[in-house]
Amino acid sequence: MKKLLLVIVIIFFIMTNQWHVSAAETELLPLKSEAAVLIDSDTGAVLYAKNANQRMYPASLTKIATAIYAIEKGNLDSIVSVSGNAVRQDGTRVYLNEGEKVPLKKLIQGMLINSGNDAAVAIAEYTDGTVQKFAENLNAYLKTKIGVRDTHFTNPNGLFDKNHYTTAMDMALITNYAIKNPVFVEIFGTKVLPWKGQSWQTTLVTHHKMLKGELAYPGVTGGKTGYTSETKQTLSTTADNGRIRLTAVVLKSNLKNDKYNDTALLFNYGFKNFQHATLKQGEIFTTAERKEYYPEQDTLITERIDGCLKNIANNGLLAIKDNKGQIVQTVQLTYKEPPKPTVISLKKAKKSKNEEDGLIFVNSIVGMMIVIIGIVTVRKKRVRKY
């Protein structure tokens, strides 16, 4: 009995935590990356997951978080003064000079398109004064605003630190949140950008091979690459086939092209197997205990093309499942209050009873009068006859 209860508790936990499960693992894709997540960009439904909640190192995918945080917190037209600390950053740079004045938006472009580590630190120091303070505020922002569960960043650019980590699921959530912002989407999808700095004048070209067409995939709309020797290859990518939009994150593949091949496998799987549908406003779903729930507005959902099942829990959580019973998405519905029974006050009830008694009395009198009139009429006729 105890074992049965434990199983029930576990099942309930899974059903109420949609972004920790997926329809994914009914089909094992031959991914070489150690962790991967594919989600529907519009509904947030988890379509595929591999080691989704395993703690991993993101490398430069960190810059996605830095970018959306800076876009939401800062003024894009603000002029940022570049510090010596920013200039001294290792790895990929846009070769800023100490004291150089650069608009915030341009720094974000240099950070996302060319993965500039110097630009990332300049952004962090602009938004929060120091990299340490920036990291503290960024972590709080990611938890409260986006809802990550196992992410902790110590810097704005993803240079390796054993305490700088995330998960494939968290990184997918961060990316998916960021692409709701039009400024981020514009920069995330930029393939080529002329760059004029004090010490470097060039044309920035995205490092993302699928986005720039080197490993072309139809419908790719944006992306960010990452790599350090400790982290290995990481990639975050978005795509749209005109029917459904997808967000894919892969972490820790050994070879550069592996992460692109894995991303293509994920997109192929998502585009082939899933579609959108709508829960209509006011549509009633009834639980086993006869409770009724409904969506307050038309709600977009993701379902398998080959069919889906919908199960409503007693707490109103609607689970959309594939035909093998795996949860694709959950939606919290609103409880429909049962109609309230009519309550009549004692005073009204007494009044109604008195009115009823009065009516009975009147009807009785009328009836007696009719009988009396009938008797009198009969006697009169008899008298006339004799």
N, C-alpha and C positions, 0 to 999 in steps of 0.2 A: 504493500500500500504506500509506504514511504517513497519507494522508487517511482511509483506511478505519479505521485504528487510532484516529485522532483522533475520528472519529464514534462509535466504540465506547466510548471513554473518556467522551465527553460524555453519551451515553445512560446509561451506568452511573452517572455523577454525578447525573443527574436522578432516576434510580430510587431512589437511596439518600438523597435529600434531599426527602422528601415535602412539606414545607411550603413548598418553592419552586416547586411545580408544582400544576396542578389540571386537572380535567376541564373546567374552565371555558371555556377559550378556544376550544373547539370551537363554542361558541355565543356570539356577541358580543351582549351586552345593551346597549341604548342608554343607558348611564350618562353622566351629566353630570359626576359627580365625577371628579377626575383619578386617584384611586387607590381601590381597593375590594378587600375580601376577604370571602368567605363560607365559614365552616367549620361542620362538624358539632360541636355543643357536647359531645357524648359521646365521639366517637371521635377528634376532631381532624382528620378528613379535610378536605382543602381542596376545596371544591366549585366555587368561582369565584374568579378573581383577575384584577385589572387593575392593572398597575404595582405589584404587591404588594411589591416590595423597593426601590422608589424612595424615597429619603429625603424626608420630608415633615414639616410642622409640625403637632402634634396639638392645640394650644390646650388647652381645659379637659378633653380626654380624658386628659390627664396625671393628673387627680385620681383616675382609676380605679386607677392605679399607686400613688399616694399612699395611697389608702384601704386597699387590700389589704395594703400594707407596714405601715401603722400597726395594722391589725387583728391581723396576725400577730405584730408585735413588741411592741405596747403592751398595757396593761391597760385595757379599755374603761370600767371604772369609775373610772379615775384622774382626778383633778381637775387640769385644765390652767390655769395662770395666763397670761392673754393679754398679750403684750408690745406695746409701742408700735410696733415694726416690723410686727407683724401688723395692727394697726389702720390703719396708713398705706398698706396695699395698694390699688392702683388696681382699677378694674373692679367686677364684681359682688361684693357682700359680704353678710354677715349682721349687719353693723354692731355688731361687738364693741367693748367698751370696754377701754382699757388697765387691766390689773389685774383684769379680770373673771375669775371662776373658773367654768370650764365642764367638764363631764365629756367625756372623749375621744370617746365614742360620739356625743354630741350634736354635737361639732365635725365628725365624719365625716358625720353626717346633713346638717348645714348646708352642708358642702362639696359633697356629691354631689347633693343635692336642689335647693339654690338656687345651686350653683356658687360658694360663698363663697370668694373669694381670701384674705380675712383668716383664715378658719377653716383653710385649707390651710397657711398659714405658721405658725399657732399649733400645728398638728399636727406640722409639721416640726421646730419648735424644741423641742417636748415630746419627740419621739422621739430626736433627735440633737444637741440643743443649739443648733445654728446651721443656717441654710438651706444653706450650703455643705457642711457635714458631712453633712447629710441627703441632698443630691444625690449625693454620693460613695457613700454607703451604699446609696441607692436603686438607683443604676446597677449596683452590684455584685450586689445582690439580684436585679434583673431578669435579669441574665446567668446567675447561678449557679442560681437557683431556677426561673426560667421559661424561660430559654434564648433570650432575644432576641439578635439578631445585629447590628442597626444602630440602636440606640436610645441616646440620651444626653440626660439631663434635667439642667437647671441650676437648676430651682426646682420647688416642689410643686404649682403651680397652672396652669402652662401659659402664663403671660404671655410675650409674644414675646421670644425671644432667638435669634439666628442659630445658636447652639450647642445649642439645645434642639430635638431632632428625634427622629423615629421613622420607622417604615414602617407601611403598612396591615397587613402580615403580623404584625409585632411587636405592634402594637396589638390585633390579633385574639387573639394568643396571651396577652397580658396580661389582656384581658377574659375569655377562656375559662378562664384559671387562676383569676381572682378569683371567678367564679361557682360554683366548687367550694366556696366558703366560705359557710355559711348566714347569717352576720351580714352579709356583703357583699350577698348576694342579697336579703335583707330590705330593706336601704337602697336598693339599686340599683332595686328595683321599687316603692318608695314613691311614691305619687302626691301625697298631701297629708299635711302634718305641722304640728300647732300648734307655734309657736315663741315661747318666752318668754325674752327676754334683758334685760339691764339697760336698754338704750336702744331695743330693738325688739321689740315684741310683735305677732305677725302669724300668718298661716297660710302655710307654705311650700308651693308647688305646683311639681311637677316642670316643668322647661323643655322636656321631651321631648314633642312634640306627639302622637306615636303612643301613648305610654304614658298620657298623660292623656286621650286620646280625641278631641282636636281634629282630628287626622288619623288616625282609628281604623284599626288593622290587627288582625285577630283573632289572638289568641295572643301578643301582645307581653308580655314578662315583666319587662323592665328596659331602662334606657338612660341615656346621658349625652350631652349636647350640648357643642359647643365652637365658639368664634368669636373671632378677632381680625382686625383689618383686613389684617394681613399673611398670616395663616394661611388666611383664608376659613372656610367652613362645614365642620365635622367632626361625625361622629356615630358612636356605638357602640350597638348594639341587640341584644337577645336575644329569641327567640320560640320558642313550643312549640305544635305543632298536635296534640299527643296521640300522635303517631307518631314524630316526630323533633324534636330541638331544634337551633336554629341560632343562630350568632353572626355578626353582620354589622358591618363597619367601612367607612365611606366617609370620604375625606379630600379637602378642597379642592374644594368646589362653590361657585359664585358666589352663588346665591340660596338662601335658607333652605329653601324647600320642595323644592329639588332634592335635597337629601340625604335627605329623607323619601321622595321618589318613587324614588330610587335604591335605598334600603333595601327598599322594597316590591317592586321588581323582583327584587332578590336573593332575598328570602324566597319570592316566587312561584316563582322558578326552582328553589330548593332543595326546597321542599315538593312541587312537581310531579314532580321527576325522580329523587329519591333516597329510599332506604329503608334500614332496618337488616337485617342478617343476622348469623349467628353462625358462627364457625369453631369446630367442636367439639373439645373437649379430646382430644388424641391422634390427631386426623385427620392422615393422612400425605400429605405433598406431596413428590414426587420430582423432582429436578433432571435436567437433560440428562446430567449425569455420574453419574446413579444414586445420588446422595446423598439421604438421606431426612431431612425436617424435620417438626416437628409443633408445634402450640400446646400449652403446658403447662397451659392452662385454657381454658374457653370464652371466646372473644374476640369482642367486638362489632365489626362492621365496617360501613362504609357502601358501598352499591352502587347503581348505576343501576336504576331500576324496570324499564327495558326490557332489562335483561340486563347481565352483567358477565363479564370474563375474569380468570382468576387465573394469574399466572406466577411461578414460584419461581426466584430466582437461585441461583447456586452458593454464595453466602454465607448462604443461608437467608432472604433478604429477599423476602417475598411481596408482589407488586404486584397490587392490585385495580384493574382497568381498566374503562372503559366499553366499549361495543361498537365504538367508533372507535379503541380502543387508547390512549386518554389515561389516565394514572394518576389515580385518585381517592384512594387511600390505600395506604400500605405498612405491613406488619407484620413484625417480626423474629421468626422461628420458631426453635425449638431443634433442634439437630442430634441425630439418632438414631444412637447408636453402633452399628455393626454387631456381631453376636454374635461373641464372642471364640472362636477355634479352641481345641479341647481340647488341652491340653499335658500329655504324659505324661513324667514324669521318667525319666532313664536307669535309675535303680534300679528304678522300677516296671516299666519296659519290660523290663529283664533278668529281673525276677521273673516277669512275664507270660510271657516266652519260655521260662523254665525250667518254669513250670507247664504250658505248652503241650507242651513236649518230654516232660514226665513223663506227661502224659495220652496222648500218642501211644505212648509206650513201654508203658504199661499196656494200652492198646487192642491193641497188637501182641501182647503176651503172652497176653491173653484170646483173641485170634483164633487164635494158635498152639495153645492148649490145646483150643479147640473142634475144630480140625482133627485133632489127635492123638486126642482122644476118639472122633471120627468114624471114624478109621482102625481103632482098637482094636476098636470095636463091630463093624465090618464083618468083621474077621478072626475074631472069636468066632463070628459067625454061620456063617462058612464052616467052621470046625472042627466045630461041632455038626452041620452038614449031612453031613459025611463020617464 
